Amino acid sequence: MGSVTFVSLADARAAAYENRKLARAGGDPLQDRRSEREIQTFEEAARAIYEMLEPTWKNKKHAAQFISTLETYVFPTMGRTKVSEVTSADVLDVLKPIWVEKAETASRVKQRISKVMKWGIAKGWRKDNPTIGITNALPRQTEPRQRRKALPYVEVPGFLSALHQSQAGVSTRLCLEFLILTCARSLEARGARWDEIDLEQKAWNVPADRMKMKRPHRVPLSRRALAILGEAEGLKEESGFIFPGTKAGKMLSDMTLSKLVKELGFPVDVHGFRTSFRTWAQEKTNFPNELAELALAHTVGTDVERAYARSDLFEKRRKMMEAWAGYLAEKRDNVVRIG
């Protein structure tokens, strides 16, 4: 029961009483403590389930998504919590930040947490599943929006080859490639200004008021992205826009980019190039999911974790963006487009 230096007489008596009760019921206090130590943490259990089921999944992408969503949204918050100790409050802390904004992802995360909890029940580590009824404590999800059509990442180099050979206006062509290389949203790229560019740091500093989540965003600029800025120098005008529209003082319109994509024979949405990047990062690289999410300016972790995260992993993201640009350039050089 421990030294009297660390255990009070009252606590020692209470522990002895509990041990006697367990023994009278046919239990073994020593074995009970050993069993407690054998209970896995949530992350250990999730990875064990993944290793068990991964060979049986026909779709390897879905198999990878099972563990990657847990790594991104769950492990940082309750990965070290023992399966027996996970509560409904823990699950709510994971789901609340993404329940409305990323409804489909949140529902999948909930299902995967539930699978781990069912594993714990089967192992005898717990008697209940804290995900059951959890939606009663969450806001109503809106109807899922129609998914934007995205180009498979293996086809993006072919798209860039077609873009380079097109007769599109210089500003439109450069803006679209810049958008793909930086994983920016359409409005962010079209509204890019020269005073947001830091050539010394090779960075694009997008202010909070131009970001969807209203938080400033630093974008590492690859060598190719910097080259595009060099080409855009000849377009400079008083408006300050890097990629000015045809009307003086105005940025390019969203329709201008969308129309060009369709004219080049690709029935996809401009926003979908962000999905192309995300899938490439997940399937073709070893970069952590957190880096890819940060590159897309997505929310990562809980409010508390973000408060303590003083770094935006800028230099690590630079390596990833350079790798993305390198992949596009290497594959584009090997593309022969017909038609």
C-alpha positions in Angstrom: 0.0 0.0 0.0 3.0 2.3 0.1 5.1 4.1 2.7 3.4 6.0 5.5 5.3 9.0 4.2 3.1 9.0 1.1 -0.1 7.3 2.2 -2.2 8.6 5.1 -3.6 6.2 7.7 -7.1 7.0 6.5 -6.2 6.3 2.9 -4.4 3.1 3.8 -7.4 1.8 5.8 -9.7 2.7 2.8 -7.5 0.8 0.4 -7.3 -2.2 2.7 -11.1 -2.2 3.0 -11.5 -2.1 -0.8 -9.0 -5.0 -1.2 -10.9 -7.1 1.4 -14.2 -6.4 -0.4 -12.7 -7.5 -3.7 -11.2 -10.6 -2.1 -14.5 -11.6 -0.5 -16.1 -11.3 -3.9 -13.6 -13.7 -5.3 -11.3 -11.1 -6.9 -7.6 -10.7 -6.7 -6.4 -7.1 -5.8 -3.0 -7.7 -7.3 -4.4 -9.2 -10.6 -6.9 -6.3 -10.7 -4.1 -3.7 -10.7 -2.2 -5.7 -13.3 -5.4 -5.7 -15.5 -5.7 -2.0 -15.1 -2.1 -1.6 -16.4 -2.9 -3.7 -19.5 -5.7 -1.3 -20.6 -4.5 0.5 -23.7 -4.6 4.2 -24.3 -7.1 5.4 -27.0 -4.2 5.9 -29.5 -2.8 2.4 -28.8 -6.2 0.8 -29.2 -6.9 2.7 -32.4 -3.6 1.7 -34.0 -4.2 -1.9 -32.9 -7.6 -1.9 -34.6 -6.1 -0.3 -37.7 -3.4 -3.0 -37.9 -6.0 -5.7 -37.5 -8.4 -4.4 -40.1 -6.1 -2.8 -42.7 -5.4 -6.0 -44.6 -9.1 -6.6 -45.0 -10.0 -3.2 -46.5 -10.2 -3.4 -50.3 -9.9 0.4 -50.6 -6.5 1.4 -49.3 -7.4 5.1 -49.4 -10.2 4.5 -47.0 -7.9 2.4 -44.8 -5.4 5.3 -44.7 -8.2 7.8 -43.9 -9.3 5.7 -40.9 -6.1 6.4 -39.1 -5.3 9.9 -40.6 -8.5 11.4 -39.3 -7.8 10.1 -35.8 -4.3 11.5 -36.0 -5.5 14.9 -37.0 -8.6 15.3 -34.8 -8.5 12.8 -31.9 -5.0 11.8 -30.8 -3.9 15.4 -30.0 -6.8 15.7 -27.5 -7.4 12.2 -26.0 -4.8 9.9 -27.6 -3.1 9.3 -24.2 -6.3 8.7 -22.3 -6.9 5.1 -21.3 -9.9 3.5 -23.2 -11.5 2.8 -19.9 -11.4 6.5 -18.9 -12.8 8.2 -22.1 -15.9 10.1 -21.3 -18.7 11.8 -23.3 -17.1 15.1 -22.4 -13.9 14.0 -24.0 -15.7 13.0 -27.2 -17.6 16.4 -27.2 -14.3 18.2 -26.9 -13.1 16.5 -30.1 -16.3 16.9 -32.1 -17.5 20.4 -31.2 -14.8 22.4 -33.2 -15.6 20.5 -36.4 -19.3 19.3 -36.0 -20.8 22.1 -38.1 -17.9 23.4 -40.2 -16.7 19.9 -41.3 -19.9 17.9 -40.8 -19.0 14.9 -42.9 -15.6 14.6 -41.4 -17.0 15.0 -37.9 -19.5 12.2 -38.5 -16.7 9.9 -39.6 -14.6 10.8 -36.6 -17.5 10.0 -34.3 -17.9 6.6 -36.0 -14.2 5.8 -35.6 -14.2 6.8 -31.9 -17.2 4.5 -31.5 -15.3 1.6 -33.1 -12.5 2.1 -30.6 -15.0 2.2 -27.7 -16.7 -1.0 -28.9 -13.2 -2.6 -29.0 -12.8 -1.5 -25.4 -16.1 -3.1 -24.4 -15.2 -6.3 -26.2 -11.9 -6.4 -24.2 -13.7 -5.9 -21.0 -12.2 -2.5 -20.3 -15.4 -0.6 -20.1 -19.2 -1.2 -20.1 -20.5 1.7 -22.1 -20.0 3.6 -25.4 -19.7 7.3 -24.7 -20.5 8.2 -28.3 -24.1 6.9 -28.0 -26.5 9.8 -27.7 -23.7 12.4 -28.1 -25.4 14.2 -30.9 -28.0 15.4 -28.4 -25.4 17.7 -27.0 -24.2 19.0 -30.4 -25.8 21.6 -32.7 -27.8 20.5 -35.7 -25.7 19.9 -38.8 -26.7 21.7 -41.9 -27.4 19.8 -45.1 -24.1 18.6 -46.6 -23.1 20.9 -49.5 -22.5 19.4 -52.9 -18.9 18.4 -53.1 -16.8 20.6 -55.4 -15.4 18.6 -58.3 -11.6 18.1 -57.9 -9.0 16.9 -60.4 -7.1 13.8 -59.3 -3.6 15.0 -58.3 -2.0 12.8 -61.0 -3.8 14.9 -63.6 -2.9 18.4 -62.2 0.5 18.4 -64.1 -1.4 17.8 -67.4 -3.7 20.7 -66.5 -0.7 23.0 -66.0 0.7 21.8 -69.3 -2.5 22.8 -71.0 -2.6 26.1 -69.1 0.9 27.0 -70.2 0.0 26.3 -73.8 -3.3 28.3 -73.7 -4.0 31.7 -75.1 -5.3 32.9 -71.8 -4.5 36.4 -70.6 -1.2 36.6 -68.7 -2.8 37.7 -65.5 -5.4 34.9 -65.5 -2.8 32.2 -66.4 -0.3 33.3 -63.7 -3.0 33.7 -61.0 -4.4 30.2 -61.6 -0.9 28.6 -61.4 -0.1 30.6 -58.3 -3.3 29.5 -56.7 -2.5 25.8 -57.4 1.1 26.2 -56.1 0.1 27.9 -52.9 -3.1 26.0 -52.2 -5.0 29.3 -51.8 -8.7 29.8 -52.1 -9.8 31.7 -55.3 -10.5 35.0 -53.5 -7.2 34.9 -51.6 -5.2 34.4 -54.8 -7.2 36.9 -57.0 -7.0 39.5 -54.3 -3.2 39.0 -53.6 -1.4 42.3 -53.3 2.2 43.2 -53.7 2.4 44.6 -50.2 1.6 41.1 -48.8 4.7 39.7 -50.4 8.0 39.4 -48.4 10.7 38.5 -50.9 13.4 38.4 -48.2 11.5 35.7 -46.3 10.0 34.2 -49.5 6.6 34.5 -47.9 3.1 35.6 -48.8 1.4 37.2 -45.7 -2.3 37.1 -46.2 -4.0 39.4 -43.6 -6.8 38.1 -41.4 -9.5 40.2 -43.1 -8.9 38.4 -46.4 -9.0 34.9 -44.9 -12.1 32.7 -44.5 -11.3 31.9 -40.8 -10.3 35.5 -40.1 -6.8 34.6 -39.0 -3.6 35.8 -40.7 -2.0 33.2 -42.9 1.7 32.9 -43.9 2.4 31.0 -47.1 5.9 29.7 -48.0 6.7 30.5 -51.6 8.3 27.8 -53.7 10.8 28.7 -56.3 8.2 28.4 -59.0 5.8 30.6 -57.1 8.5 33.2 -56.8 9.1 32.9 -60.6 5.5 33.6 -61.2 5.7 36.8 -59.1 8.7 37.8 -61.3 6.6 37.3 -64.4 3.8 39.3 -62.9 6.1 42.3 -62.3 5.1 43.5 -65.8 1.5 43.7 -64.8 2.0 46.1 -61.9 -0.5 49.0 -61.6 -1.7 51.5 -59.0 -4.3 49.1 -57.5 -1.5 47.0 -56.0 -3.1 43.7 -57.2 -0.5 41.2 -58.3 -3.0 39.7 -60.8 -5.1 42.7 -61.9 -8.3 42.2 -63.9 -9.2 43.7 -67.3 -10.9 46.7 -65.6 -8.5 49.2 -64.1 -8.2 48.9 -60.4 -10.2 45.7 -60.2 -9.1 42.1 -59.3 -9.8 39.2 -61.6 -13.3 37.9 -61.3 -14.0 34.4 -59.9 -15.8 33.6 -63.2 -12.7 34.3 -65.2 -10.7 31.5 -63.5 -13.7 29.1 -63.6 -14.3 29.8 -67.3 -10.7 29.2 -68.2 -10.6 25.8 -66.4 -13.7 24.7 -68.4 -12.3 26.0 -71.7 -9.2 23.9 -71.2 -11.4 20.8 -71.1 -11.4 20.1 -67.4 -14.9 19.8 -65.8 -13.7 20.7 -62.3 -14.0 23.5 -59.8 -11.1 25.9 -59.1 -11.5 25.2 -55.3 -11.0 21.6 -56.1 -7.2 22.1 -56.6 -6.9 22.3 -52.8 -8.4 18.8 -52.6 -5.9 17.7 -55.3 -3.0 18.9 -53.1 -4.5 17.4 -49.9 -4.8 14.0 -51.6 -1.3 14.2 -53.0 0.1 15.0 -49.5 -1.7 12.1 -47.9 -1.0 9.5 -50.6 2.4 10.4 -52.0 4.3 11.9 -49.1 5.3 11.4 -45.5 4.5 14.9 -44.4 2.3 15.0 -41.3 -1.4 15.6 -41.8 -1.1 18.7 -39.6 1.2 20.3 -42.1 -1.2 19.8 -45.0 -4.1 21.2 -42.9 -2.0 24.2 -42.1 -1.1 24.7 -45.7 -4.9 24.9 -46.5 -5.4 27.3 -43.6 -7.7 24.8 -41.8 -8.2 24.7 -38.1 -6.0 22.2 -36.4 -6.4 21.0 -32.8 -8.6 22.4 -30.0 -8.8 26.0 -28.8 -6.4 25.2 -25.9 -3.9 23.5 -28.2 -3.9 26.4 -30.6 -3.4 28.8 -27.8 -0.2 27.0 -26.8 1.0 26.4 -30.4 3.3 29.4 -31.0 4.7 28.1 -34.3 2.9 27.8 -37.7 5.6 25.3 -38.8 6.5 27.7 -41.6 9.9 26.1 -42.5 8.5 22.6 -42.5 5.6 23.8 -44.6 8.2 25.3 -47.0 9.7 21.9 -47.7 6.2 20.5 -48.4 5.3 23.3 -50.8 8.6 22.9 -52.6 7.9 19.2 -52.9 4.4 20.0 -54.3 5.9 22.4 -56.9 8.6 19.8 -57.7 6.0 17.1 -58.3 4.0 19.3 -60.6 7.0 20.4 -62.6 8.5 16.9 -63.0 5.3 15.3 -64.1 4.3 18.3 -66.3 7.5 18.0 -68.3 6.6 14.4 -69.1 3.0 15.3 -70.3 2.1 15.3 -73.9 -1.4 16.7 -74.3 -3.5 15.7 -77.3 -6.4 17.8 -78.5 
